[in-house]
């Protein structure tokens, strides 16, 4: 069972389709992903897959999934029907394990290109909303990778920026729907894991923080935990205008086409370099194809924005000369197989119907 802000859902669906003794149900914010991300999910083939949009944002979807996981009575009902729940997004710690690897891989690439010497520290800038990808970088550092700073890049939903700078997590703020939708998140589930590490595994303290978040929508770290947070992380955020300007500038200067999430990270990396004066090499994590967000990228490049996704992709290809991946263009001709949409309160019933059980 997966809640996705766009990318994890398709990856999980493709990975688990038609796997024996497995079913997969993905929930996504119906109006909170790009057209291509939505098409990738609702055209997904496989006899064991279910896809459902929800009326709400990713936070609603993720909270709904967590509520189902924590319902002991429902878990018993599932068990009686031969089912056991697991998750494939970053609710599941196993999702972070392969992400750790490419931090080491990037470091090895720099060594092979003789950009650094073994032992030199480098920086990473990561566009993130749920704090999973950058948490993998933190674990890589804990495992011995020579990392100086992990720079957290956010869009207008900049709850993580404020948290890292001030040590105060406050989700009581306006929610924005942006051109970088995979980061449109105000409740970052992996922060709890980070705080657990920064408090040296003080479960009681972490539980208190999370109780305050649930009750009041905010909590403030103790001063010693704030100091540890600042030791490892920096944070910057990017407006919609800055995101689009970065896409345009990188294309014009380097003829390199980037998606909005990568643009957020590139902007943050430049801001960090200017503010910190760091001379350490910076690795910017690029997280998606620009063709998943063709209309936003077209707009950023000041080329016409077509009404339908196929024409928009075609226009972006013609303007940039960069071909769209076949895995995306193939989706445009596939049949829509999943049309369900539900309220967050009806997610459990959706799972039951998908599994054919009576809860």
N, C-alpha and C positions, 0 to 999 in steps of 0.2 A: 504494500500500500504506500503510495507516494503522493506527496504534495509538491508541486513544482511551480517555480516562477518562470519556467520557459524551457530550459535546456535539459535538466535532469530527467524530466518526464519522457522525452523522446528517447534518450539514451537508455533509460530503464526499460521502456517498452520494447525497444529493439533487442536489448540484451536478453529479455526473458520470454519473448514471443515463442510460443509452441515448445517451451521447455517442459518436459514431462513432470507431472506431479506439482506443477506451479501455476498459479493464476496471478495476474497483476492488475491492480486498479490504480489509475492515476487521476488525481484531482488538480485542476489548474484554474486560476482566476479567468473567467470567461472573457472579460474585457481588459485583462492585465498582462497579456503577452502579445508579441508581434503577430501579424497575419501569418507569416511563414512558420513561426513556432506552433501556432494553433493548427495550421494545416498538417504539419508533421505528426501531430498527435491524433487528430481526428480522422486521418486517413490510415492510421496504423493497422497493418494486417496482423493476423494471428488469431487462433481460435481461443486462446486463453487470456486475451487482453480486454480491459475495460477502461474507457476514458470518459471523464465527466467534467464539464465546466461548472464553476460555482458562481453564484451571485455574490461578489465581494472581491477582496484583494488576496494576495498570497498569505498575509498574516491570518486571514480567516480560514484559508485552506489548511495551513500548517497547524493552527490551533485545533481545527476539526479533526485532523488526523491524530494529533496527540491525545485528544479526548477519547477517541476510539481505542487507542493503545492502552490508555489508563483505565478503561471500563472493565473491571474484573468480571462482572456478570456477563458481559458480552464475550469476553475471552473464553469463559466457560461454555457458552453457547457454541462458539466456533469450534472449540475442542471436541464437543459432543458430536459435531458434524464433520470432524476430521480435518479441521483447518487450524493453522497456527500463523499468526501475523508477524511479518517482518517488514522492513522498509529499505528502500534503495536510495533515498536521498540522504542528506547529511544528518538526519535524525539517527541514522545508522553509522556508528563510528567506522565501520568497514569502508564506507565511501571515502573517508579521508586517507586511507592507507595508500592507494595508488597515486593520490595527489602529492604525497610526500616525495615520491620518486623523482618527479620532474624538477623539483628544486635542486636535487643532487645532479640531475642530468644537465640542467642549465649551467651549474657551476663547472661541470666537466667540460662542457662546450667552451666556456671561457678559457679554461686551462688549455684545451686543444688548440685554440686560436691564439694562444700566448698573450691573451689580454690581461691575465693575472698570473701570479705565482701561487703555488700550492700554499694554502694557509691565509692568503689575502682575504679580507672581509669584503662582501658585496652587499648591496641593498636590493630588495625586491619591492615592487609596487603592484598591488593586487586590487582589481575592481571587485567589490564584494558587497552583498547585502545580508546574506545569512551567516557570514563569517566562517564558512567552511574551508574554502580554498586557502585563505590566509592563515587559518589555524593549522593547516597542514604544513605551511611554511614555518610556523612557530615550532611545531614538533620536529621538523627537520633541523632547526637550530638547536633544539634540546638534544638531538641525537649527535650533534657535533659539527654540523655544517657551519662554516665560517660566515655567519650573517651579521651584518651591522644593524640595520633597521628594516623592519617590515612596514611598508607604507600602505595604509588602508585608504583606498580611494572610494568615495561615495558620490552619488548624484544628489539631487535636491532633498531626498529622504536621508538627511545627514545625521541620523541618530548616532551612528558609530563614530563620526568625526567628533562630536561633542563628548562622547563617552571616553574616547582615547585622550582627548585634550584635557578634560576636566574631571574624569573619574565618576561622572554622573550619567547613569543610563535613564533617559526620560523619553518614553514613547508617547507622551501627551503632547502631540504636535500634529500639524496638518499632514495628511498623506498626499503625495503627488504621484500622478501617473506620468511617466517620463518616456523618452525615446530609448532609455536603457532599462527596460522593464524587469530584467532578471535581478535588478538591484532595488526594486520598489518594495522595500521591506522595512518595517519598523520594529519587529520583534525578532531579533537574530538569535536563533536557538543555540548556536555554537558558542556564544559568549559565556554561557554557563560553564562549558568545559574549560574555557580559558581561565575564568575566574577560579575554578577549582584548582587548576595548576598554580596560579599566582598566589593562592592562599595556602599552598603546600598541602592541599587535600583536606582543608578544613570544611567538612561537609555541613556542619552546623552553621557556620558563617555563610556559606553559599546558599543554604536553605533559607536563611534569613533574608538575604538579598532577593532571592526569587519570590519569597512570600510578599515582600514589599512591592516588587514589580507587578505581581498579580493583583494586589490590593489597591495600590496607589498609582501604578503605572510608572514608577521610578524607584531607583535606589542609588545610594552614593557609596563608593568604595572607601574603606579605611585608608588613612594616609600611607601606610606601609605598602598596601596593595596598589595604590595609585603610583607609587614610586617604581614598583616592579613593572607596571603596565608601560610607563614612560620609558623604561630601560629598553624595551623591545620594539615599541610601536610609535609611529607617527601617523597623522591622519590629515587628509585634505578632501575637499569636496568640490564639485563642478556643477555650474548651472547648465540649463539646456542650451543657452546661447554659446557658452564656452565649449560644450561638448561638440556642437555642430562646427564651430570655428576650428576646433582641433582636427576634426575629420578633414575639413577643407584644406587646412594648412599642411598637414602631413601628406596629403595627396599631391598638392601643388609643389611642395618642396622636395618630396622623395618619391613621388609616383607610387605610393604605397597606400592601399585601400584598407581602412580599419573600420570596425563596427563601433557603435556608440559606447559600449562598455569599455573597450580598449581605449577609446578616446578619453573617457573619464580617467582611466589609469594614467595615460600619457600626460594629461594635464596635471594630475596630482604629482607625478614624478618630476615634472619641470618645476612645479611650485616648491616641492621639497628641496630640490637641488639649489634653487635660488635662496630659500630661507636658511638652509643648513650649511651651505657652502661645502657640502660633502664632495670629495673627489673620488669616492669609491664607485666602481661600475654599478649601474642600475639595470636590473632586469625587469622589464614591464611585461606582465602576464597578459597575453592576448587570448580572449576566451571564446570567441565566436566568429563565424563568417559574416562579413558585412552584408551578404545577400539574405541573411535572416532578418535584416532590418532595412530592406532595400529602399522603402519610401523615405525613411529618416536620413539615410545616406545620400539619396538623390537630392533631397532638400538642402542638406549641408553643402553639397557640391554645386548648388544653384542650377541643377538640370531639371527638366520637367518631371513632375511626379504624376505617374499614371494612376488611374482609378483602381485597376486590378493588379494583383501581385505579379502575374506573368509579364504584363507590359512594363511594370516598374523594374523588374529584373532585367528585361531586355534593354530598357533605356540605360540602366546603370552599366550594363556590359558594353553598350555602344559608346557611352561617354568615357569610360575608364579604360576600355581595352582589356580588362581583367575578366576572364570567364567565370561564370558562376559554377559552383560544384555540381556535378551531375546528381549527387544525392539530394540536392535541393530542387533542381529543375524537374527531376522525376516526380517529385511530390505533386507538382502542379497538375499532372494528368491522372492522378489516382482518385479513386472513388471515396467520398466521405462515408465512413463506416460508423462513426460515433457521434451522436447528436444530443446526448443527454446533458441536461443542465439542472442543478439543484441548489437549494439554499444550504448554507453551512450546517444548519440544524438537521438537515435530511441526509447528511453524508453517510451516517451509519446505515440507514435504510437502503441507500444506494449500494453499499457494499453487500448487504444481505441479499438484495435482489440479484446482484451480479453473481453471487455464490449459490443462489437458489435455496437459501435457508430462511427459516422463520425465526426471527429474534424476539 
